[in-house]
Amino acid sequence: MLFDELPQSVRRQTGARELAKGEPLFEQGDQASAIFEVLSGRVRLVRRTIDDHLVALFAARPGDLLAEAALFSDSYHCDAVAATRSRVRIYPKRVLLSALRKNPALFEGFAARLARQLQGLRARMELRNIRSARERLLQYLWLSADSDGRTVSIDGQLQDLAADLGLSREALYRTLAMLEADGIIERAVGGLILKKAPRT
């Protein structure tokens, strides 16, 4: 966690906030005063289109940072809403920027963390470019399998996975059912088991 890497003097200036399901953390256009780390629950980043449709950008899970771009922006560029009861740590922008400027090792660690999150974002974008829902889901399962190459943990609800993959809930459920009927996957507590190689 970012909190553990910060000097004690900086830690004292952070805070925490509890969010009820559906409660906004911030809204598009709000003054960007802090970045956040999800401690528990799940927080969705969404953006409204010009015709007032919601587009899911990211479902942040425990350990994920939110609104990192706020460090260099005057306002938030999307909405953040708790998908479940959640708890976040608040890092005031002024305090964090000052700490990063004074501590090269801290800055390097923070930059590395952002790079890992960027890699994850690029992987999600790559998945969304796969047109077939079946192939998109199979690629996700293959990339997400644990070290045994078979177990895929699903943290949270399937609707969050659907949003991450750019699929409707109905399309995801339908595709999962087809893969199960074809003997490629098996449902398990907390996830899925790959019974055949995902590329089949």
WOBELHU-V431514 format. One record per residue. RES is the residue in three letters. PHI is phi as a letter, one per 30 degrees, with the letter a starting at -180 (none if undefined). PSI is psi in degrees with one decimal (999 if undefined). OMEGA is omega in whole degrees, -180 to 180 (* if undefined). Layout:
BEGIN
<<RES:PHI:PSI:OMEGA> <RES:PHI:PSI:OMEGA>>
END
This chain:
BEGIN
<<MET:none:144.3:180> <LEU:e:-38.8:-178> <PHE:e:-41.6:-177> <ASP:d:-21.8:-178> <GLU:d:-11.6:-174> <LEU:d:149.7:174> <PRO:d:151.7:-178> <GLN:e:-38.2:-178> <SER:d:-31.6:179> <VAL:d:-39.1:180> <ARG:e:-39.1:-178> <ARG:d:-19.0:-177> <GLN:c:3.1:174> <THR:c:167.3:178> <GLY:b:-179.3:178> <ALA:b:154.9:-180> <ARG:b:136.7:176> <GLU:c:139.3:179> <LEU:b:133.2:173> <ALA:d:157.8:178> <LYS:e:128.5:179> <GLY:i:-6.1:-179> <GLU:d:133.2:179> <PRO:d:141.8:173> <LEU:d:-43.7:171> <PHE:a:166.0:-180> <GLU:b:154.7:179> <GLN:e:129.6:180> <GLY:j:-16.7:177> <ASP:d:152.2:177> <GLN:d:131.2:-179> <ALA:d:97.5:-176> <SER:c:-10.9:-175> <ALA:a:162.4:165> <ILE:c:169.3:-170> <PHE:b:153.5:174> <GLU:b:129.0:180> <VAL:d:122.0:179> <LEU:c:-36.0:177> <SER:a:158.0:-180> <GLY:i:-150.6:-177> <ARG:a:133.8:-180> <VAL:b:126.8:-180> <ARG:c:137.4:170> <LEU:c:125.9:-180> <VAL:b:152.2:178> <ARG:b:141.3:177> <ARG:d:134.2:176> <THR:d:174.7:-178> <ILE:d:-26.9:178> <ASP:c:21.0:171> <ASP:i:27.8:171> <HIS:c:148.2:178> <LEU:c:131.1:176> <VAL:c:119.9:180> <ALA:d:126.9:-180> <LEU:c:-38.5:-170> <PHE:a:140.9:172> <ALA:c:104.4:-176> <ALA:d:134.2:-179> <ARG:c:171.8:180> <PRO:e:130.3:-178> <GLY:j:-18.3:179> <ASP:d:145.9:172> <LEU:c:150.1:178> <LEU:b:142.7:171> <ALA:i:36.6:179> <GLU:e:-33.1:180> <ALA:d:-18.1:180> <ALA:d:-21.7:178> <LEU:d:-26.7:-175> <PHE:b:26.1:-179> <SER:b:152.1:179> <ASP:d:-23.7:-177> <SER:b:160.0:176> <TYR:d:142.6:-174> <HIS:c:2.0:179> <CYS:a:179.2:175> <ASP:c:148.9:171> <ALA:b:122.9:-175> <VAL:b:135.4:179> <ALA:d:121.3:177> <ALA:d:-27.4:176> <THR:b:175.0:173> <ARG:e:127.5:-170> <SER:b:163.5:175> <ARG:b:132.6:-179> <VAL:b:150.7:171> <ARG:c:138.9:-177> <ILE:c:124.7:177> <TYR:c:103.6:180> <PRO:e:133.9:-176> <LYS:e:-48.6:-177> <ARG:d:-42.7:-177> <VAL:d:-45.9:-177> <LEU:d:-43.6:179> <LEU:d:-41.5:179> <SER:d:-43.7:-180> <ALA:d:-40.5:-179> <LEU:d:-37.4:-179> <ARG:d:-29.5:-177> <LYS:d:-18.1:-171> <ASN:b:95.7:-178> <PRO:e:-37.5:-180> <ALA:d:-40.2:178> <LEU:d:-43.3:179> <PHE:d:-43.1:-180> <GLU:d:-42.5:178> <GLY:d:-40.1:179> <PHE:d:-43.7:179> <ALA:d:-39.7:179> <ALA:d:-39.2:179> <ARG:d:-42.8:177> <LEU:d:-37.6:179> <ALA:d:-40.7:179> <ARG:d:-40.8:179> <GLN:d:-36.5:178> <LEU:d:-40.1:177> <GLN:d:-41.7:178> <GLY:d:-40.1:178> <LEU:d:-43.0:179> <ARG:d:-36.7:178> <ALA:d:-41.2:178> <ARG:d:-39.2:178> <MET:d:-39.4:178> <GLU:d:-42.7:179> <LEU:d:-40.8:-177> <ARG:d:-18.7:178> <ASN:d:-9.0:176> <ILE:d:117.7:-170> <ARG:d:-39.6:-177> <SER:d:127.3:178> <ALA:d:-38.6:180> <ARG:d:-49.6:-179> <GLU:d:-35.7:179> <ARG:d:-45.3:-180> <LEU:d:-41.1:179> <LEU:d:-41.2:178> <GLN:d:-41.3:177> <TYR:d:-45.9:-179> <LEU:d:-41.7:180> <TRP:d:-43.6:-179> <LEU:d:-27.0:-173> <SER:c:-3.5:-178> <ALA:d:143.0:177> <ASP:d:-177.1:-176> <SER:d:-21.7:178> <ASP:d:-8.0:179> <GLY:i:5.0:-175> <ARG:b:-33.8:-174> <THR:c:126.7:178> <VAL:c:112.2:178> <SER:d:135.7:177> <ILE:c:107.6:-178> <ASP:c:109.2:179> <GLY:j:-157.3:-175> <GLN:c:155.4:180> <LEU:d:-28.1:179> <GLN:d:-28.0:175> <ASP:d:-40.1:177> <LEU:d:-41.6:178> <ALA:e:-44.6:180> <ALA:d:-41.9:179> <ASP:d:-36.4:-177> <LEU:d:-5.3:-179> <GLY:i:31.5:178> <LEU:c:154.5:171> <SER:d:158.5:177> <ARG:e:-41.5:-178> <GLU:d:-42.7:180> <ALA:d:-39.5:179> <LEU:d:-47.6:-179> <TYR:d:-41.6:-180> <ARG:d:-43.2:-179> <THR:d:-41.6:176> <LEU:e:-42.2:-180> <ALA:d:-40.3:179> <MET:d:-42.6:180> <LEU:d:-36.1:178> <GLU:d:-43.0:179> <ALA:d:-31.6:179> <ASP:d:-1.1:178> <GLY:i:20.0:-179> <ILE:d:-34.7:179> <ILE:b:163.4:176> <GLU:b:134.1:179> <ARG:d:144.6:178> <ALA:b:161.2:178> <VAL:d:122.5:177> <GLY:i:10.0:179> <GLY:l:-150.0:-177> <LEU:b:155.8:174> <ILE:c:128.2:174> <LEU:d:117.3:-179> <LYS:c:-23.8:176> <LYS:b:162.4:178> <ALA:e:132.9:-176> <PRO:e:-20.3:-177> <ARG:d:3.0:179> <THR:d:999:*>>
END
